[in-house]
Amino acid sequence: MRVLLVLAGLLVIAMVAALAYGPATSGLFDAMRALIGLGDPHVVAVVQEVRLPRVLLGVLVGGTLGLSGAALQGLLRNPLADPGVIGVSASAAFGAVLVLYFGLAALSPFVLPVAAIGFAMLATFALYLVASRDASVVTLILAGVAISSLMNALTSLAINLSPNPYSMSEIVLWLFGSLNNRGMSDVLVAAPFIVAGGAMLLMAGRSLDALLLGEDAASSLGVDLRRLRRLIIVGTALAVGASVAATGAVGFVGLIVPHLVRPFVGYQPSRALLPSALAGALLLVLADLGIRALPGAQELKLGVVTALIGAPFFFHLLIATRRRMR
């Protein structure tokens, strides 16, 4: 409980800082007044229409990635499982790119997230089939690399066949992952899928604890393994697919965060789920705030920053896991 309170407090502080930081406001008081519609109309517009959606999406997407990473690591019983590493994010991105390529996104705001969710679900299910029978770390990573490579190749093909340079540029920039230029409409479209997926993942906590003993032992304890698999697969697909549709691919958050929180909450999967969600949200809000604070006219993409942080962490985990297997 103490860890949850600390993470929640830090998250609130980070969100307030993200709302207050910027040239349009002179401090915290200005930002809080603008948030409730008081003060300079220009400042109100900046805070409510630019910063607030950006912060809310950071919380939703970061929380989703942290939570889904912890849940996948519990289901696959593998410390390297992550939506980005095992190809779920790449699959969701390809589904979204298909919609953008064929111009179907204009039909309804829900077409993009539904396509991303569908492909994310296919990738999650494929990974489970590969890794469910006590597959090794190497098997999981190779399967994830294969799925990611295939989806990235298909995405590159779509970009290569893009009908005009402007469309190609838009797809490429979207794939980098960013919270910039997002509005409340993006939040309102993504939030229902993210909340529903997150709720399904949290429901799986106790069953994931039993799964630590193995599938046969978990079944003997009354765990419905089929229901557990459906919860994790559908929940991850809903949450990650909607996140990718809203912000593009943001990788490695689901890999880093569970490992950071486990020393403080213990190694039962159920204890790591909610703290991972809060820590993921905190990490993404702070990363986006750091991007905004960097000097320069060109803002870095959030997906690039998380990859620069996460790739060395991934190699560290891979080496540590290999040493433990000897």
C-alpha positions in Angstrom: 0.0 0.0 0.0 2.8 2.4 0.8 4.4 1.8 -2.6 1.0 2.6 -4.3 0.6 5.8 -2.3 4.2 6.9 -3.2 3.7 6.2 -6.9 0.3 7.8 -7.0 1.7 10.9 -5.3 4.6 11.1 -7.6 2.3 10.7 -10.6 0.1 13.5 -9.5 3.1 15.8 -9.0 4.4 14.9 -12.5 1.0 15.5 -14.0 0.7 19.0 -12.4 4.3 19.8 -13.5 3.5 18.7 -17.1 0.3 20.9 -17.0 2.2 23.9 -15.6 5.4 23.8 -17.7 5.6 25.9 -20.8 5.9 29.4 -22.1 2.2 30.1 -22.0 2.0 29.9 -18.2 4.0 31.7 -15.6 3.6 29.1 -12.9 1.5 26.5 -11.2 -1.2 29.0 -10.1 -1.8 30.1 -13.7 -2.1 26.5 -14.9 -4.5 25.4 -12.2 -6.8 28.4 -12.9 -6.7 27.7 -16.6 -7.6 24.1 -16.0 -10.9 25.2 -14.5 -11.4 27.8 -17.2 -10.3 30.9 -15.4 -7.7 33.5 -16.5 -6.3 34.5 -19.9 -8.4 32.7 -22.7 -5.1 31.9 -24.6 -3.7 30.2 -21.5 -7.0 28.3 -20.9 -6.9 27.0 -24.5 -3.3 25.9 -24.2 -3.8 24.1 -20.9 -7.1 22.5 -21.7 -6.7 21.7 -25.4 -3.0 21.0 -25.7 -1.4 20.0 -22.4 -4.3 18.2 -20.7 -4.9 15.7 -23.5 -1.2 15.1 -23.7 -0.9 14.4 -20.0 -4.0 12.2 -19.9 -2.8 10.1 -22.8 0.6 9.8 -21.2 -1.0 8.4 -18.1 -3.3 6.0 -20.0 -0.7 4.7 -22.4 2.1 4.5 -19.8 -0.2 2.7 -17.4 -1.3 0.3 -20.1 2.2 -0.6 -21.2 3.4 -1.1 -17.6 0.4 -3.2 -16.7 0.4 -5.3 -19.8 4.2 -6.0 -19.5 3.7 -7.2 -15.9 0.7 -9.4 -17.0 2.5 -10.9 -20.0 5.6 -11.7 -17.9 3.3 -13.5 -15.4 1.4 -15.4 -18.1 4.5 -16.5 -20.1 6.6 -16.8 -16.9 9.3 -15.0 -18.7 11.1 -11.8 -17.5 11.7 -10.5 -21.0 8.0 -10.5 -22.1 6.9 -7.0 -23.2 4.4 -5.8 -25.8 7.2 -4.2 -27.8 9.8 -6.9 -27.5 7.5 -9.8 -28.5 5.9 -8.1 -31.4 2.4 -7.1 -30.1 3.1 -3.3 -30.6 4.5 -3.9 -34.1 1.4 -5.9 -35.0 -1.0 -3.3 -33.6 1.0 -0.6 -35.6 0.6 -2.6 -38.8 -3.1 -2.9 -38.3 -3.3 0.9 -37.8 -1.1 1.5 -40.8 -3.4 -0.6 -43.0 -6.3 1.6 -42.0 -4.4 4.8 -42.6 -3.1 3.5 -46.0 -6.5 2.6 -47.3 -8.1 5.8 -45.9 -10.5 3.9 -43.7 -9.8 6.0 -40.7 -12.1 8.7 -42.1 -15.1 6.4 -41.8 -15.2 6.4 -38.0 -12.8 7.4 -35.2 -13.1 3.8 -33.9 -11.8 2.1 -37.1 -8.2 2.8 -36.2 -8.2 1.3 -32.7 -10.3 -1.7 -33.7 -7.8 -2.6 -36.5 -4.9 -2.1 -34.1 -6.6 -4.2 -31.4 -7.4 -7.0 -33.9 -3.8 -7.4 -35.0 -2.5 -7.1 -31.4 -4.7 -9.9 -30.4 -3.4 -12.2 -33.2 0.2 -11.5 -32.2 -0.5 -12.1 -28.5 -2.3 -15.4 -29.2 0.6 -16.5 -31.5 3.1 -15.8 -28.8 1.1 -17.7 -26.3 1.0 -20.7 -28.5 4.8 -20.6 -28.8 5.6 -19.9 -25.2 2.9 -21.6 -23.2 4.7 -24.9 -22.9 7.6 -23.7 -20.8 9.5 -22.3 -23.8 12.9 -21.0 -23.2 13.9 -17.3 -23.1 15.6 -17.7 -26.5 12.5 -19.3 -28.0 10.3 -16.4 -26.8 12.7 -13.8 -28.1 13.1 -15.5 -31.4 9.3 -15.8 -31.8 8.9 -12.1 -30.9 11.6 -11.1 -33.3 10.0 -13.2 -36.1 6.6 -11.5 -35.5 8.1 -8.1 -35.2 10.2 -8.6 -38.4 7.1 -9.7 -40.4 4.9 -6.9 -39.2 7.7 -4.3 -39.7 8.3 -5.7 -43.2 4.6 -5.4 -44.0 4.5 -1.9 -42.6 7.5 -0.9 -44.6 5.8 -2.4 -47.7 2.7 -0.2 -47.0 4.9 2.9 -46.6 6.8 2.0 -49.8 3.6 1.7 -51.8 2.1 4.9 -50.2 0.3 6.9 -52.9 2.0 10.2 -52.1 5.0 11.6 -50.1 2.8 13.4 -47.6 1.0 10.2 -46.7 4.3 8.4 -46.4 5.7 11.1 -44.1 2.6 11.0 -41.9 2.8 7.3 -41.4 6.5 7.3 -40.6 6.2 10.1 -38.0 3.2 8.4 -36.4 5.1 5.1 -36.1 7.8 6.9 -34.0 5.3 7.4 -31.2 4.4 10.7 -29.7 1.9 12.5 -27.4 2.3 15.7 -29.4 -0.7 17.2 -31.3 -3.2 14.9 -29.6 -6.6 16.2 -28.5 -9.4 15.2 -26.2 -11.0 13.3 -29.0 -8.0 10.9 -29.1 -8.3 10.5 -25.3 -12.1 9.8 -25.5 -11.7 7.2 -28.3 -8.8 5.3 -26.7 -9.9 5.5 -23.0 -12.8 3.0 -23.2 -10.6 0.2 -24.8 -7.7 0.9 -22.4 -9.8 0.9 -19.3 -11.6 -2.3 -20.4 -8.3 -4.0 -21.2 -6.7 -2.8 -18.0 -9.6 -4.1 -15.9 -9.3 -7.6 -17.5 -5.6 -7.7 -16.8 -6.1 -6.7 -13.1 -8.7 -9.5 -12.8 -6.1 -12.0 -13.7 -3.8 -11.3 -10.7 -4.7 -14.1 -8.4 -4.6 -16.7 -11.2 -1.2 -15.5 -12.3 0.1 -16.1 -8.7 -1.1 -19.8 -9.0 0.5 -20.1 -12.4 3.9 -19.6 -10.9 3.6 -23.3 -9.7 3.0 -24.5 -13.3 -0.1 -25.1 -15.3 -0.9 -28.5 -13.8 -0.6 -27.1 -10.3 -2.6 -24.1 -11.1 -5.4 -26.2 -12.6 -5.4 -28.4 -9.4 -5.9 -25.2 -7.4 -9.0 -24.4 -9.4 -7.6 -21.9 -11.9 -9.5 -21.9 -15.2 -6.5 -21.7 -17.5 -8.6 -21.0 -20.6 -10.3 -18.0 -18.9 -6.9 -16.7 -17.7 -5.5 -16.9 -21.2 -8.5 -15.1 -22.7 -8.2 -12.4 -20.0 -4.5 -11.7 -20.7 -4.7 -12.0 -24.5 -7.9 -9.9 -25.0 -6.9 -7.5 -22.2 -3.5 -6.9 -23.7 -4.8 -6.6 -27.2 -7.5 -4.0 -26.1 -5.2 -1.9 -24.1 -2.0 -2.0 -26.2 -3.9 -1.8 -29.5 -5.8 1.3 -28.4 -2.6 2.8 -27.1 -0.7 2.3 -30.3 -3.7 3.7 -32.3 -3.6 6.8 -30.2 0.1 7.5 -29.9 2.0 5.2 -32.2 4.5 2.6 -31.1 6.1 3.4 -27.7 8.4 0.6 -26.7 10.2 -0.9 -23.7 8.0 0.7 -21.0 6.4 -2.7 -20.3 9.8 -4.3 -20.0 11.4 -1.8 -17.7 8.7 -0.9 -15.3 7.8 -4.4 -13.8 11.5 -5.0 -13.0 11.8 -1.7 -11.2 8.7 -2.2 -9.0 9.2 -5.9 -8.0 12.0 -5.2 -5.5 9.5 -3.0 -3.6 6.4 -5.1 -3.9 7.6 -8.7 -4.0 7.7 -11.2 -6.8 4.1 -12.3 -6.9 2.6 -11.3 -10.2 -0.6 -9.9 -8.6 1.4 -7.5 -6.4 3.2 -6.1 -9.4 0.2 -5.3 -11.6 -1.2 -2.1 -10.2 2.2 -0.6 -9.1 3.5 -1.3 -12.7 0.6 0.6 -14.1 1.3 3.6 -11.9 5.0 3.4 -12.5 4.5 3.1 -16.3 2.2 6.2 -16.3 4.8 8.1 -14.2 7.7 7.1 -16.5 5.8 8.2 -19.6 4.7 11.5 -18.2 8.2 12.3 -17.0 9.7 11.2 -20.3 7.3 13.5 -22.3 8.0 16.4 -19.9 11.7 15.9 -20.4 11.2 15.9 -24.2 9.4 19.2 -23.9 12.1 20.7 -21.7 14.9 19.9 -24.1 16.2 22.9 -26.2 15.7 22.9 -29.9 13.0 23.6 -32.5 12.5 19.9 -33.4 10.9 17.9 -30.6 12.1 14.3 -30.1 9.6 11.5 -30.6 8.6 9.7 -27.4 9.1 6.3 -29.0 12.7 7.2 -29.8 13.4 8.3 -26.3 11.9 5.2 -24.6 13.8 3.0 -27.1 17.1 4.7 -26.2 16.4 4.1 -22.5 14.9 0.6 -22.9 17.4 -1.1 -25.3 20.4 -1.0 -22.9 18.0 -2.2 -20.1 16.9 -5.1 -22.3 20.5 -6.2 -23.0 21.2 -6.0 -19.3 18.2 -8.3 -18.5 19.1 -10.7 -21.3 22.6 -11.1 -20.0 21.4 -11.4 -16.3 18.8 -14.0 -17.4 21.4 -16.0 -19.3 23.7 -16.1 -16.3 20.9 -17.4 -14.1 20.2 -20.2 -16.6 23.8 -21.5 -16.4 
